[in-house]
């Protein structure tokens, strides 16, 4: 075999093994999908209900040798969010494992119960002290829209992806183990990159089984920061049914860096709101310091 022919063969083999743009995109989406968890909740007293009262998303962060599940406060305190204050209504929460088991001839989906969420409220007594409002008004909390709880490492053994279909193409197959986001992958947003959010939106119940519904939004651009939140423009106006239930999802840039957590997308607007990951991690560090985590 002459040297020139050998070189052509080697070059062809190298080209074949090089990742294409599509390969790189699929790996990116797979990473996001493996880090997306669906959380459901039932009001206390509704434990036997087949269909949950609440659907949301979350992600697992590895930080200081601990695993922490993070989601939006309005996901785990739906009634409080609707009332604008703490109602005392409690829920039982589960993470969907995407693994089935058969008991007495009935196929059931395994869910991992999770509790012990830590939430935060802020109070501003300035107007009350200046005599500008009543104490009852000052005692209404500014609910911080994030919450987190310990995530047991052994739970990873039972948590898998379900199939992610996009335009009829399988981007991620079912049965791949879920993973976590390391805390060395944080980034602040800028106008040079594009942004992604992915997750499972509220399921539908046909009387026999849940119908899964997924959402992938991409090509978002950073606008700026307002009142402690990041603001991103979406390429198209928000359609509520395509975003509802994504609250608590990790929000990424196109380098796989985590910039924050999605908390708000209003129907008809063309932008969404994200809590910076550093805001959440600051409170996680405080809870670790006082041994609440």
C-alpha positions in Angstrom: 0.0 0.0 0.0 1.6 3.3 -1.0 1.9 6.2 1.4 -0.6 8.4 -0.4 -3.3 5.7 -0.4 -2.7 5.0 3.3 -3.0 8.7 4.1 -6.3 8.9 2.3 -7.7 5.9 4.2 -6.5 7.3 7.5 -8.0 10.7 6.8 -11.3 9.1 5.8 -11.3 7.0 9.0 -10.5 10.1 11.1 -13.3 12.1 9.4 -15.7 9.2 10.0 -14.9 9.2 13.7 -15.0 13.0 14.2 -18.2 14.2 15.8 -20.5 16.0 13.5 -22.6 19.1 14.4 -25.5 16.7 14.9 -23.5 14.4 17.1 -22.4 17.4 19.2 -26.0 18.6 19.5 -27.3 15.2 20.4 -24.7 14.8 23.2 -25.6 18.3 24.5 -29.3 17.5 24.6 -28.6 14.1 26.2 -26.6 15.8 29.0 -29.5 18.2 29.6 -32.1 15.4 29.5 -30.2 13.1 32.0 -30.1 16.1 34.4 -33.9 16.7 34.1 -36.1 15.3 36.9 -39.9 15.4 37.1 -41.3 16.0 40.6 -45.0 15.5 41.5 -47.0 16.3 44.6 -50.2 15.4 46.2 -51.9 17.4 48.9 -51.9 15.7 52.3 -55.0 13.6 52.4 -54.8 12.9 48.6 -52.2 10.2 48.9 -54.4 7.6 47.2 -55.1 9.7 44.2 -53.9 8.2 41.0 -53.1 11.6 39.4 -51.0 14.1 41.2 -52.1 17.6 42.2 -48.8 19.2 41.2 -46.3 18.8 38.4 -42.9 20.4 38.2 -39.2 19.9 37.4 -35.9 20.0 39.2 -32.3 19.0 39.0 -29.6 17.6 41.2 -26.5 19.6 42.1 -23.3 18.1 43.5 -21.9 20.7 45.9 -19.3 20.3 48.6 -19.6 16.5 48.5 -23.3 16.6 48.9 -26.2 16.0 46.5 -29.0 18.5 46.6 -32.3 18.5 44.7 -33.4 21.9 43.6 -36.8 23.1 42.4 -39.0 26.2 42.5 -40.8 27.0 45.7 -44.1 27.5 43.8 -43.8 23.8 42.7 -43.7 22.5 46.2 -46.0 25.1 47.7 -48.6 25.6 45.0 -51.3 26.9 47.4 -48.9 29.5 48.9 -48.0 30.7 45.4 -51.6 31.1 44.5 -52.4 32.9 47.8 -49.3 35.1 47.8 -48.6 34.0 51.4 -47.9 30.9 53.5 -51.1 28.9 53.9 -49.8 26.0 55.8 -51.0 23.5 53.2 -48.6 20.7 52.8 -47.9 18.2 50.1 -46.2 14.8 49.7 -43.6 14.8 46.9 -42.1 12.1 44.7 -39.5 12.1 41.9 -40.5 10.0 38.9 -37.9 7.3 38.4 -39.0 6.2 34.9 -38.7 2.6 35.9 -41.6 0.2 36.1 -42.3 -2.8 38.3 -45.0 -5.4 38.2 -47.0 -6.3 41.3 -50.0 -8.7 41.2 -50.0 -8.4 37.4 -50.3 -4.6 37.5 -47.5 -2.4 36.0 -46.6 0.5 38.3 -44.1 3.3 37.8 -41.5 3.6 40.6 -41.4 6.9 42.4 -38.9 8.1 45.0 -40.5 10.1 47.9 -38.6 13.2 48.8 -39.1 15.7 51.6 -37.4 18.0 54.0 -37.5 20.9 51.6 -35.9 24.2 52.8 -37.7 27.3 51.6 -37.1 31.0 52.3 -39.2 34.1 52.9 -38.1 37.8 53.1 -39.8 40.5 55.1 -39.6 44.3 54.8 -40.6 46.1 57.9 -39.4 49.5 56.7 -42.8 50.9 55.8 -44.3 49.6 59.0 -41.6 51.2 61.1 -42.2 54.5 59.2 -46.0 54.2 59.8 -46.8 53.8 56.2 -48.5 50.4 56.4 -50.1 48.1 59.0 -48.2 45.3 60.7 -50.5 42.7 59.1 -49.3 43.9 55.6 -45.7 43.9 56.7 -46.0 40.3 57.8 -46.9 39.1 54.3 -43.7 37.4 53.1 -41.8 37.9 49.9 -41.6 34.3 49.0 -38.2 33.4 47.5 -39.0 31.1 44.5 -36.5 28.3 45.1 -36.3 25.4 47.5 -34.0 22.5 48.0 -33.6 19.2 49.8 -31.1 16.5 50.4 -30.8 13.9 47.6 -29.6 10.5 48.6 -26.8 9.3 46.3 -28.2 5.7 46.2 -31.3 7.1 44.4 -29.3 7.5 41.2 -29.3 3.7 40.9 -33.1 3.7 40.3 -33.6 6.8 38.1 -33.6 6.7 34.3 -34.4 8.7 31.3 -37.6 8.2 29.4 -37.6 8.7 25.6 -37.1 12.2 24.3 -38.7 12.6 20.9 -38.3 15.8 18.9 -40.0 16.2 15.5 -40.4 12.5 15.3 -36.7 11.8 16.0 -35.4 10.1 19.2 -32.8 12.5 20.6 -32.4 10.5 23.8 -33.4 6.9 24.3 -35.1 5.6 27.4 -33.3 3.7 30.2 -30.1 5.8 30.5 -29.2 6.5 34.1 -29.8 10.0 35.4 -26.8 12.1 36.6 -26.1 15.3 38.5 -24.6 18.7 37.7 -21.2 19.5 39.2 -20.7 22.8 40.9 -17.7 23.6 38.7 -20.0 24.1 35.7 -21.6 27.4 36.6 -21.5 30.4 34.3 -23.0 33.9 34.2 -25.1 34.6 31.1 -24.0 36.9 28.3 -25.1 37.9 24.8 -22.5 35.7 23.0 -24.2 32.4 23.7 -27.6 30.7 23.2 -29.6 29.1 26.0 -31.6 26.0 26.6 -34.3 24.6 28.9 -35.7 21.1 28.8 -38.1 19.0 30.9 -41.4 17.1 31.2 -44.5 19.2 31.2 -47.7 18.2 33.1 -48.9 14.7 32.1 -52.3 13.9 30.9 -54.3 11.0 32.4 -56.4 8.9 30.0 -58.1 6.9 32.8 -55.6 4.1 32.6 -52.1 5.6 32.3 -50.2 8.9 32.3 -49.4 10.4 28.9 -45.9 11.8 29.0 -45.3 15.2 27.4 -41.9 16.8 27.0 -40.6 20.2 26.1 -37.3 21.5 24.6 -36.8 25.2 24.2 -33.6 26.5 22.6 -32.1 29.5 21.0 -33.0 31.8 23.9 -30.8 35.0 24.3 -29.8 36.9 27.3 -31.4 40.4 27.8 -30.2 41.5 31.2 -30.9 41.3 34.9 -33.9 42.8 36.7 -34.7 42.6 40.4 -32.3 39.8 40.9 -33.5 37.6 38.1 -32.1 36.9 34.6 -34.3 37.8 31.7 -34.0 35.8 28.4 -35.8 36.4 25.1 -37.5 33.4 23.5 -37.5 33.2 19.7 -41.3 32.9 19.7 -44.1 34.1 21.9 -44.7 31.9 25.0 -47.4 29.3 24.6 -48.4 28.4 28.1 -49.1 24.7 27.4 -45.6 24.3 26.1 -44.0 25.8 29.2 -46.3 25.0 32.1 -44.7 22.5 34.5 -41.1 23.4 33.5 -40.6 25.6 36.6 -37.6 24.3 38.5 -35.8 23.2 35.4 -32.1 23.9 35.1 -31.2 26.6 32.6 -28.1 26.1 30.4 -25.9 27.8 27.9 -24.6 26.1 24.7 -21.4 25.0 26.5 -23.3 22.9 29.0 -22.8 25.5 31.7 -25.6 26.0 34.3 -26.7 29.6 34.7 -29.8 29.2 36.8 -33.3 27.8 37.3 -36.4 28.6 35.3 -39.2 30.1 37.4 -41.5 32.1 35.1 -42.8 32.2 31.5 -45.9 34.2 30.9 -48.3 33.3 28.1 -48.0 35.7 25.2 -44.7 37.2 26.3 -41.5 36.5 24.4 -39.2 36.3 27.4 -38.7 34.1 30.5 -37.2 34.6 34.0 -34.4 32.6 35.6 -33.0 32.7 39.2 -29.2 32.9 39.1 -27.6 29.7 40.3 -25.3 31.7 42.5 -28.3 33.1 44.4 -29.4 29.5 45.2 -26.0 28.2 46.0 -25.4 31.1 48.5 -28.3 29.9 50.5 -27.3 26.3 50.2 -23.9 27.3 51.7 -25.6 29.0 54.6 -27.7 26.0 55.3 -24.6 23.8 55.2 -22.8 26.2 57.6 -25.6 26.0 60.2 -25.9 22.2 59.6 -29.4 22.2 58.1 -28.0 20.3 55.1 
